[in-house]
């Protein structure tokens, strides 16, 4: 197990200094014209000079700092000549690499400047080992790293990281992008009093009708429209598992957050890394840190994109020997409910036993079961997901068994 480096986004001189001070090993410099999710407005300064200035400042603050330019737009054909000029400029400045998501741009870099390394970000369909190996072969030796898709769960990440030959990066913290369209879909007239408008950068919150507490951020910029998940990804409870995967970098997306929030979140991740390396690692501490970070995020946090999803569960359950397992916990909301996928004959009110991922067995009574829409039910159907009453000690990946079918299982 090795200590990994953190990657963060540069929003200007202040954020660059903060990233260096807090120990980031790699930074991504952005510009509104070339970065899809850059929150900055169009700069009045000479864009090239600003890109150069931030690079020089970063190397001055830390000569070992890896500085990559985030060129993640999906360009129109008419924009390609301008991008080629930018690439030459980045090479002249001395940038350590370029991060892209468009395969056409990656091909241009590969053919133009073999000496300039480039990375591929998480929106390129790298969802399985075969896709990653294809990208490595197609892009050639200029490809230095791949940021893996956030939708990949930890079981698949393990296989992918094991088979990769280039550097792997995993996003561990930040907003989850669900939807992107190159067309700008919002107009000034679309906004209500709860929304806000900035020059050439619209945004509003959309309410989920079936889940009234969930609000999805919808942002419109010069590059199109973007929809984000209502909660932000936070994997502070899984630091040891992430380190065991062996990726070289963890991506922490703190764009739009204050320097104080950036420092607090970063220190908590670095602290958990040190605990894992020293052997002083306690699972309960991860829960406490998660709760502390959640106070900084009014919209809430999630780790669901890192855990196994229901589609994977259904596909794999047929080939796994789960014995008399009648349910699988796929998500838990502490002190409220847990989502359970039904794998066998199960009725509301039954006395059950739950086996945790650590091997412990806990008594459990399914006294209250509801559909996802909130309707109480007694009869359950296989391959459907229901909401069960919460039980202390249960986490995602717990397996539910009939109590009288586990024999002499020791209860704890």
C-alpha positions in Angstrom: 0.0 0.0 0.0 1.4 3.4 -1.0 0.4 7.0 -0.4 -1.3 8.4 -3.4 -1.2 11.9 -4.8 -4.2 14.2 -5.0 -5.3 16.0 -8.1 -7.2 19.3 -7.9 -8.5 22.0 -10.2 -7.0 25.5 -10.4 -9.5 28.4 -10.5 -6.9 31.1 -10.2 -3.8 32.2 -8.2 -5.5 31.8 -4.8 -6.7 28.3 -5.4 -3.3 27.3 -6.9 -1.6 28.5 -3.7 -4.1 26.6 -1.5 -3.6 23.4 -3.5 0.1 23.5 -3.2 0.0 24.4 0.5 -2.3 21.5 1.3 -0.1 19.0 -0.5 -1.6 18.3 -3.9 0.8 16.5 -6.2 -1.0 17.4 -9.5 -3.1 20.3 -10.5 -5.4 21.0 -13.5 -5.3 24.5 -15.0 -8.5 25.5 -16.6 -9.7 28.2 -19.0 -13.4 29.0 -19.8 -12.9 28.6 -23.5 -11.3 25.1 -23.3 -12.9 23.5 -20.2 -16.5 22.3 -20.0 -17.1 22.7 -16.3 -14.9 25.7 -15.6 -16.9 28.0 -13.3 -14.9 31.1 -14.3 -16.4 33.7 -16.6 -14.6 34.6 -19.8 -11.3 36.3 -18.7 -10.6 39.8 -19.9 -6.9 39.1 -19.7 -5.0 37.6 -22.5 -5.9 33.9 -22.1 -2.5 32.5 -23.2 -0.6 34.8 -20.8 -2.9 33.8 -17.9 -2.3 30.1 -18.7 1.5 30.7 -18.8 1.4 32.8 -15.6 -0.3 30.0 -13.6 2.1 27.4 -14.8 5.1 29.5 -13.8 3.6 30.3 -10.4 2.9 26.6 -9.8 6.5 25.6 -10.6 7.8 28.4 -8.4 5.7 27.3 -5.5 6.6 23.6 -6.0 9.2 22.6 -8.7 7.9 19.0 -8.3 4.3 19.9 -8.9 2.8 18.2 -12.0 0.8 20.8 -13.9 -1.7 19.6 -16.6 -3.9 21.7 -18.8 -7.6 20.6 -18.7 -8.7 20.6 -22.4 -11.9 18.7 -22.0 -14.2 20.4 -24.4 -15.9 18.5 -27.3 -14.9 20.8 -30.1 -16.6 21.6 -33.4 -14.5 21.2 -36.5 -14.1 24.9 -36.9 -12.4 25.0 -33.4 -9.7 22.6 -34.2 -7.2 25.1 -35.7 -7.4 27.1 -32.5 -6.8 24.0 -30.5 -3.8 23.1 -32.5 -2.3 26.6 -31.8 -3.1 26.1 -28.1 -1.3 22.8 -28.0 1.8 24.3 -29.5 1.6 27.1 -26.9 1.3 24.6 -24.0 4.3 22.7 -25.3 6.3 25.9 -25.5 5.3 26.9 -22.0 6.4 23.5 -20.6 3.2 22.0 -19.4 3.6 18.4 -18.1 0.5 17.2 -19.9 -3.0 17.8 -21.3 -6.2 16.2 -20.2 -8.8 15.6 -22.9 -12.1 13.7 -23.3 -12.5 14.1 -27.1 -10.7 11.3 -29.0 -10.2 13.7 -32.0 -8.3 16.1 -29.8 -6.3 13.1 -28.3 -5.4 12.0 -31.9 -4.2 15.6 -32.8 -2.0 15.7 -29.7 -0.6 12.2 -30.5 0.2 13.1 -34.1 1.4 16.7 -33.5 3.7 16.4 -30.5 4.7 12.9 -29.5 6.8 14.4 -26.7 3.8 16.0 -24.9 2.0 13.5 -22.7 -1.8 13.5 -22.5 -4.4 12.0 -20.2 -8.0 10.9 -20.9 -10.7 11.8 -18.5 -13.6 9.9 -17.1 -16.3 10.7 -19.7 -14.7 8.5 -22.4 -16.5 5.2 -21.9 -13.7 3.5 -20.0 -16.1 1.3 -18.1 -14.4 -2.1 -18.4 -10.8 -3.5 -18.8 -11.3 -4.1 -22.6 -12.2 -0.4 -23.1 -9.1 0.7 -21.1 -6.8 -1.6 -23.0 -8.2 -0.4 -26.3 -7.5 3.3 -25.4 -4.0 2.4 -24.4 -3.3 0.6 -27.7 -5.0 3.2 -29.9 -3.4 6.3 -28.2 0.1 4.9 -28.1 3.0 5.9 -25.8 1.8 9.5 -25.5 -1.0 8.4 -23.3 0.2 8.8 -19.7 -3.0 8.2 -17.6 -6.7 7.6 -17.6 -9.3 8.9 -15.1 -11.7 6.1 -14.6 -15.5 6.6 -14.9 -17.2 7.4 -11.6 -20.0 4.8 -12.4 -17.5 1.9 -12.0 -18.0 0.1 -8.6 -15.1 -1.0 -6.5 -15.2 -4.7 -7.6 -14.8 -3.7 -11.3 -12.2 -1.0 -10.4 -10.0 -3.7 -8.8 -9.8 -5.7 -12.1 -9.4 -2.6 -14.3 -6.6 -1.1 -12.1 -4.8 -4.5 -12.1 -4.8 -4.7 -15.9 -3.9 -1.0 -16.7 -0.4 -0.2 -17.8 -0.8 3.6 -17.7 -1.4 5.6 -14.6 -4.9 5.3 -13.1 -6.8 8.1 -11.4 -10.1 7.8 -9.5 -12.4 10.6 -8.5 -13.0 10.4 -4.7 -14.7 13.6 -4.0 -16.8 16.1 -5.9 -20.0 16.8 -8.0 -21.3 14.0 -10.2 -22.2 15.0 -13.7 -25.3 13.1 -15.0 -26.1 14.8 -18.3 -24.4 17.0 -20.9 -25.8 18.5 -24.1 -23.9 20.8 -26.4 -27.1 22.7 -27.0 -27.9 25.5 -24.6 -31.3 24.5 -23.3 -32.0 27.3 -20.8 -33.3 30.8 -21.3 -33.5 33.8 -18.9 -37.3 33.3 -18.8 -36.8 29.8 -17.4 -35.6 31.0 -14.0 -37.6 31.3 -10.9 -36.9 33.4 -7.8 -34.9 30.5 -6.4 -32.5 30.4 -9.3 -29.6 32.7 -10.1 -28.2 34.0 -13.3 -24.6 35.0 -14.1 -23.3 36.5 -17.2 -23.2 33.7 -19.8 -23.4 31.2 -17.1 -26.9 30.2 -16.1 -27.8 27.8 -13.3 -30.9 26.6 -11.5 -32.0 23.8 -9.3 -34.6 21.2 -10.5 -36.8 19.4 -7.9 -37.4 15.7 -8.2 -41.2 15.2 -7.9 -41.0 11.7 -6.4 -38.2 12.7 -3.9 -39.1 16.2 -2.7 -35.9 16.6 -0.8 -33.7 16.0 -3.8 -32.6 18.9 -6.0 -30.6 18.5 -9.1 -28.3 21.3 -10.3 -28.8 22.3 -13.9 -26.1 24.6 -15.3 -25.9 26.3 -18.7 -22.6 27.6 -20.1 -21.1 28.5 -23.4 -20.3 24.8 -23.9 -23.9 23.6 -23.4 -26.2 22.4 -20.6 -25.1 20.2 -17.7 -27.2 18.3 -15.1 -25.6 17.2 -11.8 -26.7 14.5 -9.3 -28.4 16.0 -6.2 -25.7 14.7 -3.9 -21.9 15.0 -4.2 -19.5 12.0 -4.2 -17.5 11.5 -1.0 -15.5 8.3 -0.4 -13.8 9.2 2.9 -15.1 6.0 4.4 -13.3 3.9 1.8 -9.8 5.3 1.9 -8.1 2.0 2.7 -10.0 0.2 0.0 -9.0 2.9 -2.5 -5.3 2.7 -1.5 -5.4 -1.1 -1.9 -6.6 -0.6 -5.4 -3.3 1.1 -6.2 -4.2 4.1 -8.4 -1.6 6.8 -8.7 -3.9 9.7 -8.2 -7.2 10.6 -6.5 -9.2 13.4 -8.1 -10.8 15.9 -5.7 -13.1 18.3 -7.4 -13.6 21.4 -5.2 -14.5 23.9 -7.9 -16.7 26.6 -6.6 -15.8 25.8 -2.9 -14.0 28.2 -0.6 -10.3 27.7 0.2 -11.3 26.8 3.8 -13.6 24.0 2.7 -10.8 22.8 0.3 -8.3 22.6 3.2 -10.7 20.9 5.6 -11.7 18.2 3.2 -8.2 17.6 2.0 -6.8 17.3 5.5 -9.3 14.7 6.3 -8.4 12.6 3.3 -4.7 12.9 4.0 -5.3 12.0 7.6 -7.1 8.8 6.7 -4.2 7.9 4.3 -1.7 8.3 7.2 -3.9 6.1 9.4 -4.1 3.4 6.8 -0.3 3.5 6.3 0.4 3.4 10.0 -2.1 0.7 10.8 -4.1 2.9 13.0 -7.2 2.7 10.8 -10.7 2.4 12.4 -13.8 2.0 10.3 -15.9 4.0 12.7 -13.6 7.0 12.2 -14.6 7.1 8.5 -18.3 7.5 9.5 -17.4 10.4 11.8 -15.4 12.2 9.1 -18.2 11.6 6.6 -20.7 13.3 8.9 -18.3 16.2 9.4 -17.8 16.7 5.7 -21.5 16.5 5.1 -22.1 19.6 7.3 -20.1 21.5 4.6 -22.4 20.3 1.9 -26.1 21.3 2.5 -27.2 19.3 -0.6 -25.8 16.1 1.0 -23.2 13.4 0.1 -23.3 10.0 -1.5 -21.0 7.1 -2.0 -23.4 5.1 -4.2 -21.5 5.6 -7.4 -18.6 3.7 -5.8 -20.6 0.8 -4.5 -22.3 -1.9 -6.5 -25.4 -0.8 -8.3 -28.6 -2.8 -8.7 -28.1 -3.7 -12.3 -24.8 -5.3 -11.5 -26.4 -7.2 -8.6 -29.1 -8.7 -10.8 -26.7 -9.7 -13.5 -24.2 -11.4 -11.1 -26.6 -12.9 -8.6 -27.6 -15.7 -11.0 -24.0 -16.8 -11.2 -23.1 -16.5 -7.5 -23.8 -19.1 -4.8 -25.6 -17.1 -2.2 -27.2 -20.1 -0.6 -30.5 -19.2 1.1 -29.8 -15.5 0.8 -33.1 -13.6 0.3 -31.9 -10.0 0.1 -28.9 -7.8 -0.5 -28.5 -4.3 1.1 -27.5 -1.9 -1.7 -27.7 1.4 0.2 -28.3 2.7 3.7 -29.5 6.1 5.1 -28.4 6.1 8.7 -31.2 6.0 11.2 -33.8 6.1 8.5 -34.1 3.4 5.8 -32.1 1.0 3.8 -32.6 -0.1 0.2 -32.7 -3.9 -0.3 -32.7 -5.9 -3.5 -34.9 -9.0 -3.1 -33.2 -12.3 -4.1 -35.6 -14.9 -2.7 -38.8 -15.6 -0.8 -39.3 -12.9 1.8 -42.2 -11.4 3.7 -42.6 -8.3 5.8 -42.4 -9.0 9.6 -40.1 -12.0 9.2 -37.2 -12.6 11.7 -34.0 -12.6 9.7 -30.2 -12.7 10.1 -27.9 -10.3 8.2 -24.3 -11.1 7.4 -22.1 -8.1 7.1 -19.1 -7.8 4.7 -16.9 -8.3 7.8 -18.5 -11.7 8.5 -20.6 -10.8 11.5 -24.2 -12.0 11.8 -26.9 -9.7 13.2 -30.5 -10.3 14.2 -32.9 -8.3 12.1 -36.7 -8.0 11.8 -38.2 -6.6 8.5 -41.0 -5.0 10.4 -41.6 -2.2 7.9 -41.2 -2.5 4.1 -42.2 0.1 1.5 -41.8 0.5 -2.2 -39.6 3.2 -3.6 -42.7 5.4 -3.9 -43.4 5.0 -0.2 -46.3 2.5 -0.2 -46.4 -0.1 2.5 -46.2 -3.7 1.2 -46.3 -7.2 2.6 -45.6 -9.2 -0.5 -42.2 -8.7 -2.2 -41.0 -9.7 -5.7 -37.5 -11.0 -6.7 -35.2 -8.5 -8.5 -37.2 -5.5 -7.1 -35.8 -3.0 -4.7 -37.7 -2.0 -1.5 -37.1 0.3 1.4 -36.7 -1.5 4.8 -36.6 -0.2 8.3 -33.0 0.8 9.4 -31.0 -1.4 11.7 -27.8 -0.2 13.4 -24.6 -1.9 12.1 -25.9 -2.6 8.6 -24.1 -1.2 5.6 -24.3 -1.6 1.8 -23.3 -5.1 0.7 -24.8 -6.8 3.7 -26.6 -10.1 2.8 -30.0 -11.0 4.4 -30.8 -14.7 5.2 -33.8 -16.6 6.6 -33.0 -17.0 10.3 -33.8 -20.7 10.5 -31.5 -21.6 7.6 -28.2 -20.5 8.9 -27.8 -23.3 11.4 -25.6 -22.5 14.3 -24.5 -19.1 13.1 -22.9 -17.2 16.0 -24.8 -13.9 16.6 -22.9 -10.7 17.6 
